[in-house]
Amino acid sequence: MSDWERDFPAPAKLNLFLHVVGRRADGYHLLHTAFRLIDYGDTLRFAP
């Protein structure tokens, strides 16, 4: 790995449910959700 390369963890999550319950005036959705972080994921590597 060179001096310019960097690795970052990208942890995973498990969505237990996701309900869209409306929309805000700015266009974003209102959500009700529950999720669980899990001991799994990827590593992102950035290099020039």
Secondary structure, DSSP 4 states (H G I P E B T S, - for coil): --TT-EEEEEEEEEEEEEEEEEE-TTSPEEEEEEEEEEEEEEEEEE--
